[in-house]
Amino acid sequence: MPRFAANLSLLYNEHAFLDRFAAAAADGFEGVEYLFPYAFPAEEIAARLKAHGLQQVLFNAPPGDWEAGERGLACLPGREAEFRAGFVQALAYAQVLDCPRIHVMAGIAPAGVPRGALLEVYQSHLAWAAAQAAAEGRDVLIEPINPRDMPGYFLNHQDEAHRIVQAIGAPNLKVQFDLYHAQIVEGDLAMKIRQHLPTGRVGHFQLAGVPMRHEPDLGELNYPYLFEVIDEVATQCGWQGWIGCEYRPARGAVAGATSAGLGWLRAAGVPARAGISRAAA
């Protein structure tokens, strides 16, 4: 079966961020991801990973002013210096955290700017970032995001993301296949997995239940079937990536909410890890 990574920006949110690593390990996760690490020293996060036997599998490059509504800089004209400085910071964190993948958010398309001009900026930024990351053995990921959750986001479709990756031609530039976003925008997930995973361009999966972005066993998607499809195709093509669990627990932020909703993970064959303390390192 695929390997599952806990998204610590959304899961275990009854705990302070640095305490979520222990909780994820106790519930059987062996990998973690999150949106942004930059509020904490990289060395402090690395210590949590080591203490709880976890692998850092993904995080995002700085997105600009998140509180002001920015959702990435990669397609924005005139923000080249800020984009590059942020990506250099992400690479520094990736080195300390031994993280192989950095997600670069495209950004909200500014009104009045032709899409072709934004695409040119986007591809230029991605080509530069991929070259920097290649020198350090990292992959750069781009992710189509649905416009209902993130109105105006530049990149929405899997096929377009793959066209962009192909056009740039950097072997370490890949697509983040979020099954939740793709179902909302496109559907036909099993066929898209069969289409795209064998190409070598899929760097990571993410999941959530549709439509409410809760646990994957809540909603319209048959995740056990999709896991079987991923497992089948991955075995055929040699893919060995992760599936990030980027959902909001339906029980909210109360104590034990994430753990209580992990019946789907147990059904997928992932047991809790005996002897792992939930206490912070």
C-alpha positions as a Markdown table, in Angstrom:
| # | Residue | x | y | z |
|---|---|---|---|---|
| 1 | Met | 0.0 | 0.0 | 0.0 |
| 2 | Pro | 1.1 | 3.6 | -0.4 |
| 3 | Arg | 2.9 | 5.4 | 2.4 |
| 4 | Phe | 0.8 | 8.0 | 4.3 |
| 5 | Ala | 2.2 | 11.3 | 5.7 |
| 6 | Ala | 0.3 | 13.4 | 8.3 |
| 7 | Asn | -0.2 | 17.0 | 7.3 |
| 8 | Leu | 0.6 | 18.8 | 10.6 |
| 9 | Ser | -0.9 | 22.1 | 9.5 |
| 10 | Leu | -4.4 | 20.5 | 9.6 |
| 11 | Leu | -4.2 | 17.3 | 11.7 |
| 12 | Tyr | -3.6 | 17.1 | 15.5 |
| 13 | Asn | -4.6 | 20.8 | 15.8 |
| 14 | Glu | -5.6 | 20.3 | 19.5 |
| 15 | His | -1.8 | 20.3 | 20.1 |
| 16 | Ala | 0.8 | 23.1 | 19.6 |
| 17 | Phe | 2.6 | 22.6 | 16.3 |
| 18 | Leu | 5.8 | 21.1 | 17.7 |
| 19 | Asp | 3.8 | 18.6 | 19.8 |
| 20 | Arg | 2.0 | 17.3 | 16.7 |
| 21 | Phe | 5.1 | 15.3 | 15.6 |
| 22 | Ala | 4.8 | 12.9 | 18.6 |
| 23 | Ala | 1.0 | 12.5 | 18.1 |
| 24 | Ala | 1.4 | 11.6 | 14.4 |
| 25 | Ala | 4.2 | 9.1 | 15.2 |
| 26 | Ala | 2.0 | 7.4 | 17.9 |
| 27 | Asp | -0.8 | 7.0 | 15.4 |
| 28 | Gly | 1.4 | 5.1 | 13.0 |
| 29 | Phe | 2.5 | 7.8 | 10.6 |
| 30 | Glu | 6.1 | 7.5 | 9.4 |
| 31 | Gly | 6.2 | 10.8 | 7.4 |
| 32 | Val | 4.9 | 14.3 | 7.9 |
| 33 | Glu | 4.2 | 17.4 | 5.8 |
| 34 | Tyr | 2.9 | 20.8 | 6.5 |
| 35 | Leu | 2.4 | 24.2 | 4.8 |
| 36 | Phe | 5.2 | 26.2 | 6.2 |
| 37 | Pro | 8.0 | 25.6 | 8.7 |
| 38 | Tyr | 9.4 | 29.2 | 8.9 |
| 39 | Ala | 8.0 | 30.2 | 12.3 |
| 40 | Phe | 10.4 | 27.7 | 13.9 |
| 41 | Pro | 14.1 | 27.2 | 13.6 |
| 42 | Ala | 14.8 | 24.3 | 11.3 |
| 43 | Glu | 17.1 | 22.6 | 13.9 |
| 44 | Glu | 14.2 | 22.5 | 16.3 |
| 45 | Ile | 11.9 | 20.8 | 13.8 |
| 46 | Ala | 14.7 | 18.4 | 12.8 |
| 47 | Ala | 15.0 | 17.4 | 16.5 |
| 48 | Arg | 11.3 | 16.5 | 16.6 |
| 49 | Leu | 11.6 | 14.4 | 13.4 |
| 50 | Lys | 14.6 | 12.5 | 14.8 |
| 51 | Ala | 13.0 | 12.0 | 18.3 |
| 52 | His | 9.9 | 10.4 | 16.8 |
| 53 | Gly | 11.3 | 8.5 | 13.9 |
| 54 | Leu | 9.6 | 10.6 | 11.3 |
| 55 | Gln | 10.6 | 11.6 | 7.7 |
| 56 | Gln | 9.9 | 15.1 | 6.4 |
| 57 | Val | 8.4 | 14.5 | 3.0 |
| 58 | Leu | 7.1 | 17.9 | 1.8 |
| 59 | Phe | 6.6 | 21.6 | 2.7 |
| 60 | Asn | 5.9 | 24.8 | 0.9 |
| 61 | Ala | 8.2 | 27.6 | -0.2 |
| 62 | Pro | 7.3 | 31.0 | 1.3 |
| 63 | Pro | 4.0 | 32.2 | -0.3 |
| 64 | Gly | 4.3 | 35.9 | 0.1 |
| 65 | Asp | 2.0 | 37.7 | 2.5 |
| 66 | Trp | -0.3 | 34.8 | 3.5 |
| 67 | Glu | -2.3 | 36.9 | 6.0 |
| 68 | Ala | -3.0 | 39.5 | 3.3 |
| 69 | Gly | -4.3 | 36.7 | 1.0 |
| 70 | Glu | -1.3 | 35.9 | -1.1 |
| 71 | Arg | -1.0 | 32.3 | -2.1 |
| 72 | Gly | 2.4 | 32.1 | -3.8 |
| 73 | Leu | 4.6 | 34.3 | -5.9 |
| 74 | Ala | 5.6 | 32.1 | -8.8 |
| 75 | Cys | 3.3 | 33.7 | -11.4 |
| 76 | Leu | 3.5 | 37.3 | -10.2 |
| 77 | Pro | 5.4 | 39.8 | -12.3 |
| 78 | Gly | 7.7 | 42.1 | -10.4 |
| 79 | Arg | 8.2 | 39.8 | -7.5 |
| 80 | Glu | 11.2 | 38.0 | -8.8 |
| 81 | Ala | 13.6 | 39.0 | -6.0 |
| 82 | Glu | 11.2 | 38.0 | -3.3 |
| 83 | Phe | 10.4 | 34.7 | -5.0 |
| 84 | Arg | 14.1 | 33.8 | -5.3 |
| 85 | Ala | 14.9 | 34.8 | -1.7 |
| 86 | Gly | 12.0 | 32.8 | -0.4 |
| 87 | Phe | 13.1 | 29.7 | -2.4 |
| 88 | Val | 16.6 | 30.0 | -1.1 |
| 89 | Gln | 15.2 | 30.0 | 2.4 |
| 90 | Ala | 13.1 | 26.9 | 1.6 |
| 91 | Leu | 16.2 | 25.1 | 0.3 |
| 92 | Ala | 18.1 | 25.9 | 3.5 |
| 93 | Tyr | 15.2 | 24.4 | 5.6 |
| 94 | Ala | 15.1 | 21.4 | 3.3 |
| 95 | Gln | 18.7 | 20.7 | 3.8 |
| 96 | Val | 18.4 | 20.7 | 7.6 |
| 97 | Leu | 15.1 | 18.7 | 7.6 |
| 98 | Asp | 16.4 | 16.3 | 4.9 |
| 99 | Cys | 13.3 | 17.0 | 2.9 |
| 100 | Pro | 13.3 | 15.9 | -0.7 |
| 101 | Arg | 10.4 | 18.0 | -2.0 |
| 102 | Ile | 9.4 | 21.7 | -2.0 |
| 103 | His | 6.0 | 22.8 | -3.2 |
| 104 | Val | 6.1 | 26.2 | -5.0 |
| 105 | Met | 2.7 | 27.9 | -4.9 |
| 106 | Ala | 1.7 | 29.6 | -8.2 |
| 107 | Gly | -0.2 | 32.5 | -6.7 |
| 108 | Ile | -3.5 | 34.3 | -7.3 |
| 109 | Ala | -3.6 | 35.6 | -10.9 |
| 110 | Pro | -3.7 | 39.4 | -10.8 |
| 111 | Ala | -6.6 | 41.1 | -12.5 |
| 112 | Gly | -5.9 | 42.7 | -15.9 |
| 113 | Val | -2.7 | 40.7 | -16.7 |
| 114 | Pro | -3.0 | 38.4 | -19.7 |
| 115 | Arg | -2.6 | 34.7 | -18.7 |
| 116 | Gly | 0.1 | 34.3 | -21.3 |
| 117 | Ala | 2.2 | 36.9 | -19.5 |
| 118 | Leu | 1.7 | 35.2 | -16.2 |
| 119 | Leu | 2.5 | 31.8 | -17.6 |
| 120 | Glu | 5.8 | 33.2 | -18.9 |
| 121 | Val | 6.7 | 34.5 | -15.5 |
| 122 | Tyr | 5.6 | 31.2 | -13.9 |
| 123 | Gln | 7.7 | 29.1 | -16.1 |
| 124 | Ser | 10.7 | 31.3 | -15.7 |
| 125 | His | 10.5 | 31.1 | -11.9 |
| 126 | Leu | 10.0 | 27.3 | -12.0 |
| 127 | Ala | 12.9 | 26.7 | -14.3 |
| 128 | Trp | 15.2 | 28.8 | -12.0 |
| 129 | Ala | 13.9 | 27.0 | -8.9 |
| 130 | Ala | 14.3 | 23.6 | -10.4 |
| 131 | Ala | 17.9 | 24.4 | -11.3 |
| 132 | Gln | 18.7 | 25.5 | -7.7 |
| 133 | Ala | 16.9 | 22.5 | -6.2 |
| 134 | Ala | 18.7 | 20.1 | -8.6 |
| 135 | Ala | 22.1 | 21.2 | -7.3 |
| 136 | Glu | 21.0 | 20.1 | -3.8 |
| 137 | Gly | 19.1 | 16.9 | -4.8 |
| 138 | Arg | 15.6 | 18.3 | -4.2 |
| 139 | Asp | 12.4 | 18.1 | -6.3 |
| 140 | Val | 10.2 | 21.1 | -7.0 |
| 141 | Leu | 6.5 | 20.5 | -7.0 |
| 142 | Ile | 3.6 | 22.4 | -8.5 |
| 143 | Glu | 0.0 | 21.7 | -7.4 |
| 144 | Pro | -3.3 | 22.5 | -9.2 |
| 145 | Ile | -5.8 | 23.9 | -6.6 |
| 146 | Asn | -9.5 | 24.1 | -7.0 |
| 147 | Pro | -10.9 | 27.6 | -7.4 |
| 148 | Arg | -13.7 | 27.0 | -4.8 |
| 149 | Asp | -11.2 | 26.8 | -2.0 |
| 150 | Met | -8.8 | 29.2 | -3.5 |
| 151 | Pro | -10.5 | 31.6 | -5.9 |
| 152 | Gly | -8.3 | 33.1 | -8.6 |
| 153 | Tyr | -5.5 | 30.5 | -8.1 |
| 154 | Phe | -3.4 | 30.4 | -11.3 |
| 155 | Leu | -3.2 | 26.6 | -11.7 |
| 156 | Asn | -6.3 | 24.4 | -11.5 |
| 157 | His | -6.0 | 21.4 | -13.8 |
| 158 | Gln | -3.7 | 18.3 | -13.7 |
| 159 | Asp | -3.3 | 18.3 | -17.4 |
| 160 | Glu | -2.1 | 21.9 | -17.5 |
| 161 | Ala | 0.4 | 21.2 | -14.7 |
| 162 | His | 1.8 | 18.3 | -16.7 |
| 163 | Arg | 2.1 | 20.4 | -19.8 |
| 164 | Ile | 4.0 | 23.0 | -17.9 |
| 165 | Val | 6.4 | 20.5 | -16.4 |
| 166 | Gln | 7.0 | 18.9 | -19.8 |
| 167 | Ala | 7.6 | 22.4 | -21.4 |
| 168 | Ile | 10.3 | 23.2 | -18.9 |
| 169 | Gly | 11.9 | 19.8 | -19.1 |
| 170 | Ala | 13.6 | 19.7 | -15.7 |
| 171 | Pro | 13.6 | 16.1 | -14.4 |
| 172 | Asn | 13.2 | 17.3 | -10.8 |
| 173 | Leu | 10.2 | 19.5 | -11.6 |
| 174 | Lys | 7.0 | 17.4 | -10.8 |
| 175 | Val | 3.3 | 17.6 | -10.2 |
| 176 | Gln | 1.6 | 17.3 | -6.8 |
| 177 | Phe | -1.6 | 15.3 | -7.4 |
| 178 | Asp | -4.1 | 16.4 | -4.8 |
| 179 | Leu | -7.1 | 14.0 | -5.2 |
| 180 | Tyr | -9.4 | 16.4 | -3.3 |
| 181 | His | -8.7 | 19.3 | -5.6 |
| 182 | Ala | -8.7 | 17.2 | -8.7 |
| 183 | Gln | -12.1 | 15.6 | -7.9 |
| 184 | Ile | -13.7 | 19.0 | -7.4 |
| 185 | Val | -12.3 | 20.5 | -10.7 |
| 186 | Glu | -12.1 | 17.4 | -12.9 |
| 187 | Gly | -13.1 | 14.1 | -11.5 |
| 188 | Asp | -12.2 | 10.8 | -13.3 |
| 189 | Leu | -9.5 | 10.3 | -10.8 |
| 190 | Ala | -8.7 | 6.6 | -11.4 |
| 191 | Met | -8.1 | 7.3 | -15.1 |
| 192 | Lys | -6.0 | 10.3 | -14.3 |
| 193 | Ile | -3.9 | 8.3 | -11.9 |
| 194 | Arg | -3.4 | 5.7 | -14.7 |
| 195 | Gln | -2.6 | 8.4 | -17.2 |
| 196 | His | -0.1 | 10.5 | -15.2 |
| 197 | Leu | 1.6 | 8.3 | -12.6 |
| 198 | Pro | 3.6 | 6.1 | -15.1 |
| 199 | Thr | 5.1 | 9.3 | -16.7 |
| 200 | Gly | 7.4 | 9.9 | -13.7 |
| 201 | Arg | 6.0 | 13.4 | -13.4 |
| 202 | Val | 3.9 | 12.8 | -10.3 |
| 203 | Gly | 6.0 | 13.7 | -7.2 |
| 204 | His | 3.4 | 13.4 | -4.5 |
| 205 | Phe | -0.3 | 12.7 | -3.8 |
| 206 | Gln | -2.6 | 14.3 | -1.2 |
| 207 | Leu | -6.1 | 13.4 | -0.1 |
| 208 | Ala | -9.2 | 14.6 | 1.7 |
| 209 | Gly | -12.8 | 13.7 | 1.7 |
| 210 | Val | -15.0 | 15.5 | -0.9 |
| 211 | Pro | -16.8 | 17.9 | -0.6 |
| 212 | Met | -16.1 | 18.9 | 3.1 |
| 213 | Arg | -12.3 | 18.2 | 3.2 |
| 214 | His | -12.7 | 15.9 | 6.2 |
| 215 | Glu | -11.4 | 12.3 | 6.6 |
| 216 | Pro | -11.2 | 10.4 | 3.4 |
| 217 | Asp | -13.9 | 8.0 | 4.4 |
| 218 | Leu | -16.4 | 10.9 | 4.7 |
| 219 | Gly | -17.7 | 12.0 | 1.4 |
| 220 | Glu | -18.2 | 10.9 | -2.2 |
| 221 | Leu | -14.9 | 9.3 | -3.0 |
| 222 | Asn | -14.1 | 5.6 | -2.8 |
| 223 | Tyr | -10.6 | 5.9 | -1.4 |
| 224 | Pro | -10.0 | 2.2 | -0.8 |
| 225 | Tyr | -10.5 | 1.7 | -4.5 |
| 226 | Leu | -8.2 | 4.6 | -5.4 |
| 227 | Phe | -5.5 | 3.3 | -3.0 |
| 228 | Glu | -5.7 | 0.0 | -4.9 |
| 229 | Val | -5.3 | 1.8 | -8.2 |
| 230 | Ile | -2.3 | 3.8 | -6.9 |
| 231 | Asp | -0.8 | 0.6 | -5.5 |
| 232 | Glu | -1.3 | -1.2 | -8.8 |
| 233 | Val | 0.1 | 1.5 | -11.0 |
| 234 | Ala | 2.9 | 2.3 | -8.6 |
| 235 | Thr | 4.0 | -1.3 | -8.6 |
| 236 | Gln | 4.0 | -1.4 | -12.4 |
| 237 | Cys | 6.0 | 1.8 | -12.8 |
| 238 | Gly | 8.2 | 1.7 | -9.7 |
| 239 | Trp | 6.8 | 4.8 | -8.0 |
| 240 | Gln | 7.7 | 5.0 | -4.3 |
| 241 | Gly | 6.2 | 8.3 | -3.1 |
| 242 | Trp | 3.9 | 9.4 | -0.4 |
| 243 | Ile | 0.3 | 10.4 | 0.1 |
| 244 | Gly | -0.1 | 13.4 | 2.3 |
| 245 | Cys | -3.2 | 13.5 | 4.5 |
| 246 | Glu | -4.2 | 17.1 | 4.1 |
| 247 | Tyr | -7.7 | 17.2 | 5.6 |
| 248 | Arg | -9.6 | 18.9 | 8.5 |
| 249 | Pro | -10.7 | 16.4 | 11.1 |
| 250 | Ala | -14.5 | 16.3 | 11.2 |
| 251 | Arg | -14.4 | 16.3 | 15.0 |
| 252 | Gly | -12.6 | 19.6 | 15.1 |
| 253 | Ala | -9.8 | 20.6 | 17.4 |
| 254 | Val | -10.9 | 18.7 | 20.5 |
| 255 | Ala | -8.6 | 16.3 | 22.2 |
| 256 | Gly | -8.2 | 13.1 | 20.3 |
| 257 | Ala | -10.1 | 14.3 | 17.2 |
| 258 | Thr | -7.6 | 13.3 | 14.6 |
| 259 | Ser | -6.8 | 9.9 | 16.2 |
| 260 | Ala | -10.5 | 9.1 | 16.5 |
| 261 | Gly | -11.0 | 9.6 | 12.8 |
| 262 | Leu | -8.2 | 7.3 | 11.6 |
| 263 | Gly | -10.4 | 4.2 | 11.0 |
| 264 | Trp | -9.7 | 4.7 | 7.3 |
| 265 | Leu | -5.9 | 4.5 | 8.0 |
| 266 | Arg | -6.3 | 1.3 | 10.0 |
| 267 | Ala | -8.4 | -0.2 | 7.2 |
| 268 | Ala | -5.5 | 0.6 | 4.9 |
| 269 | Gly | -3.2 | -1.5 | 7.1 |
| 270 | Val | -1.4 | 1.1 | 9.1 |
| 271 | Pro | -1.2 | 0.2 | 12.8 |
| 272 | Ala | -0.5 | 2.6 | 15.7 |
| 273 | Arg | 3.1 | 2.5 | 16.7 |
| 274 | Ala | 3.5 | 0.9 | 20.1 |
| 275 | Gly | 5.9 | 2.5 | 22.5 |
| 276 | Ile | 5.9 | 5.9 | 20.8 |
| 277 | Ser | 5.3 | 8.7 | 23.4 |
| 278 | Arg | 3.0 | 11.6 | 22.6 |
| 279 | Ala | 5.0 | 13.8 | 24.8 |
| 280 | Ala | 7.0 | 16.6 | 23.2 |
| 281 | Ala | 10.7 | 15.9 | 22.8 |
